Amino acid sequence: MNDYKNEDPRPSRLSAITVPLRISVLFMVICGIIYPLVSTGAAQLLFPGQAAGSLIKDQTGQVVGSELIGQSFKDPKWFQGRVSSIEYNAAGSGSNNFGPSNPALIERTAASIEAWKQQNPDVPVSELPIALITNSGSGLDPHITPQSARVQIARISKLTGEPADVLKQLVEKHTEGRDLGVFGDERVNVLKLNLALAVLLGV
């Protein structure tokens, strides 16, 4: 006679509830607490500047912006960045996905070209880089091409009194190369360039 009791191989109702619950809590702790703490700590240790937002400070140590987000410079004595349909508002990045025949795009581009003519009479429109009158995909691009900076030198030299050669050297000094020497294009961070210009002007 078999002395062993027959056991029901099916899990109990309590087990069917508690096992998934324990697994869910475990993964919430790992993914929601431990992993963020470890990754944040590693980032702060290995890349403190980037982890803090790639912030840029002026001569006094005051935070004036981020390397990753562009700014508007309304005064024509400063280097201008790309067009931003969102005014560089990082709370809602993006740009209008207008086609080339869209009336709003044509009107905005024509206005940008007209503004260029008024502020830069010494530089013909034929030499105007398209990057200065087009929006980036995010509307937050902090960079312009080196040529986009160079074509602004005549205007800035006239308004500030700084020699064009000095401003050209300033642009060259702040031209960043390709990533790893291969990826992307040469670029100039507009905020960094204007901070250097401010030092040059003593303002």
Secondary structure, 3 states (H helix, E strand, C coil): CCCCCCCCCCCCHHHHHHHHHHHHHHHHHHHHHHHHHHHHHHHHHHCHHHHCCCEEECCCCCEEEECCECCCCCCCCCCCCCECCCCCCHHHCCCCCCCCCCHHHHHHHHHHHHHHHHHCCCCCHHHCCHHHCCECCCCCCCEECHHHHHCCHHHHHHHHCCCHHHHHHHHHHCEECCECCCECCCEEEHHHHHHHHHHHHCC
